[in-house]
Amino acid sequence: MKRLIIFLTLPLFICSCGNRTVKNNLKSDTMSKDSLNQYDYNIALLRKSVEVIELKKGRSAVALVPAWQGRVMTSSADGEKGFSFGWINHGLIASGKILPHMNAFGGEERLWLGPEGGQFSIFFKKGDPFVFDKWQVPSWLDTQAFDVVSKTDTSVVFASDTVAVNYSGTRMEFRIEREVSLMSGSDLLRDQGIDVNGLEYVAYRSVNKLINRGNEEWTRKGGLLSIWMLGMFNPSPSVVVVIPFNQGDEKKMGPVVNDSYFGKISPDRLKVSGNHIFFKADGKSRGKLGLPQLRTKGILGSYDAANNILTLLFCTLPAEKKDYVNSAWEIQKDPFSGDAVNSYNDGPLADGSQMGPFYEIETSSPAAALKPGENIEHKQVTCHLTGDKALLDKISVSVLGVGLSEIENAFK
């Protein structure tokens, strides 16, 4: 099935062309704990521009911004002086500017809705061509704040009520609810089977809900929405993304990996070995891949050997095959043939400019065919661990099915 450039990364790179004064976030090829990637530095930067809500438990900390749809901007496993895990667009935030089309503030977990392109897009007006000048991120996914419904030291609930009209003219009234909660070591052991004893860690769960608040049922004919979670993280020359996948007949399950978003990814950056996909995430070459629902196990991860950081991402998956929205910028033959999980590596454009560097891990819910009053939930757990390498290796083998040494040497 033909798939073109889809999802967020196309507009991200084009936006970067109009904001070339933004400098790279990293001062050197390998990340050290300098001010730019230190948690307290980034919190201070954010607080100069927006309200920040911090969730804290022990040495774990998570920073969220209500003004930017309750997204997790960054987190730390070692308190204020700890490593700042989320990628943050320092230049754009410090400038105070609001850009047309979209504002890529960054953030290691942000909520969007799909599809981006196609006949059911909520990013293009009916009849407009699928070109960047006509593409517009809705304000409620860009600059409009979510309401803070409730908060404690370790959890916060956001909500937003809105109306959207898709490319086909279907009016959709809905409510978005988003709860982010810090997880304890006992939570991780119980829910994900991860024993963090002896390690520094930060983990949080987000429960993201889309509710049909209108009077009409959402159908395949009129168009469906999906919950789309995107995480932007700091790259280094040693970062490798790891995605376990399910084996099986391609005719029934779809391709093992779809890497056609920005053209084929070269073998020195993308490797399939056994039942694992390895993807180099150094922020030096643009490429994106995706897996259809039946291929993914709902588990993704990355390991940064230079900084000894193991990142794990878990998402909910339906038990049976479901539709997933297609965000290709065209009138689509199959608007429900999208991928369930994705990963993106940033890189310079032809003119040498670059917004990042960063890399992304993304997950999506199925397409939401909802009657009035019904809802769909998409749950996700993000976990960063660092410390004793032997303990990290044990967790990597248990969760990802592959050890740190194999990840570290995947492209050597």
Secondary structure, DSSP 4 states (H G I P E B T S, - for coil): ----S-STHHHHHHHHHT-TTPPPS-SSSS--S-GGGBHHHHHHHHHTTS--EEEEETTEEEEEEGGGTTEEEEEESSSTTSB--B-B-HHHHHHT---SS----B-SBEEEEE--SSTT-SSS-TT--SSGGG----GGGTTSPPEEEEE-SSEEEEEEEEEEE-TT--EEEEEEEEEEEE--HHHHHHHH----TTEEEEEEEEEEEEEE-SSS---TTT--BEEEEEEEE---TTEEEEEEB----HHHH--S-B--TTSPPPTTTEEEETTEEEEE-SSSS-EEEEE-TTTB-SEEEEEETTTTEEEEEEE---SS---B----SS--S-TTB--SEEEEE----TTS--S---EEEEEEPPPB---TT-EEEEEEEEEEEEE-HHHHHHHHHHHHSS-HHHHHTTT-
